[in-house]
């Protein structure tokens, strides 16, 4: 059986415990007042998910193990998102937080609907057959659930940093079709992608061009920055000059996309993504002159 979040959440205690590495150790009581004489505290490392939980609330090892498994279920529910399907996971009243197995599964499904609605409470509430205020109250009754929601919503509000390469080959620039299946499927764009955590813009472009086109590039200076609001997300797009490294193969589609090399002055006639259009007009006006070209950093 293929394992995943919902499988883990539905496991009985013995099954879930069998998937964990358990560490039993001595721990002080609440407030650090007394040190337990026996190894009653429990630390569980759930090997399939990589999550770790601790419990030392009780002087009973069995109680701590049970509570740790409940904590693990909730941690799994808060950490992993899946595409929601079927009927909303609601009951009236919703599961009590003290019924840990049922509550963890319910919380996971609530967060799934929120995530699939781009963390829009109003849209998620409609899909869950709730009022907006009711869903808000359900989130607010559990600080952990509310923390996950607020963190995700805050990240969504921040512009997503994307880097694009103006890759010049024999006086032409490279553009590619989008492979993602969304409302802009088939539109053309400058090659590049989302900047990963702790990744420089230059390394992002080198990685993306290698993955998308199989080419090795040298990245030059930034020549344009554009914020664009797509409605469900905002992107901050950085455009950089780029050339092929000596000996690099020419760009070829590695992800079944269309790859074109076009004259810069024809860019406004291409079916480009909305975020790329203003820059394309600028590039077309410059028409690949030496005024616009920026030297590659040595």
Phi, psi and omega in degrees: 000132179288126182269154178189188186305308184295328176295314179299317184293333182270356181292146170290164183306315184296321180293315181293320179298325181294339179270004184249151165266121185255137177235121179253129185212166178280148181212154176287158176287182181300134182078005178072025187283316183226147176262125178296137182282339178249162181279077185265338180289147186234134171237125180246129172249111181277107190296320181294324183264338183082010181270148179233136176228154179234150174211127176220023183297325186248162172273358179261125179296321181295319177296317180296324178296316180297315181294322179297321177294322176296318178297321180296317178301315181293322178297319176297316181299322182280338190264335188239130179251143175227158179293123181285145175209163180078196183283150177302146186275050187253147169226162182232106003284163178293164181305143177290146176296343181274351173261079194303312182300312180292321183293319181299316180296317178298314181298320179299317182290321177300315179293327177299315180293322177295314180297320181288346176257020181056035176060028175270111185298319182297313181294316180296320180298319179297319180291333180268004182060041179236162168279160179299319182293325179294315179296321178299317180295322178296322178290320186287341181284346181233111185298326181291316178297316180295323180296318178298315180298311183296321179295316180292319180295323179294319179295323181294327181289336180281143177298139176277123181281125179231137177247140179231144181258133169266084186273111184262131177223115179052046176080359179247164179242151184267131171230155184226156174276150177287142177258343181292135181275092176213194184292345178254017178301131180093347176290154178266154179207163172286140183295144180157202180176187183290138177282124179283164180300133179064024180251135177285160178299319181297314180293327176300312182293319178300316180294313184296316181293324177295316182288318186279322191237352179071019182249154175254131186234161166251132185260132180261211184280156173288134181240354182195148173221134185221128171264134179222130180260115178271002181098301179269351178198158177240132179246144172248109190257126179249126179256132181233144170293147178206149174225160176289143172289150176305131180086355180289142174293154176294155180299134175224147180294124178253350184232032178062025178267164174274132179241128180234149167245115189236155173293132182306326184289346178266359184303317180299342180275349180281155177277078185268157173301147179307323182292341183265348193291317182296318178294323179298322177295319177299315182294323179294321179296319179290329173056037174068024181283166180295335179300321184273333183292137182242131187294145176291136178295136179276000000 
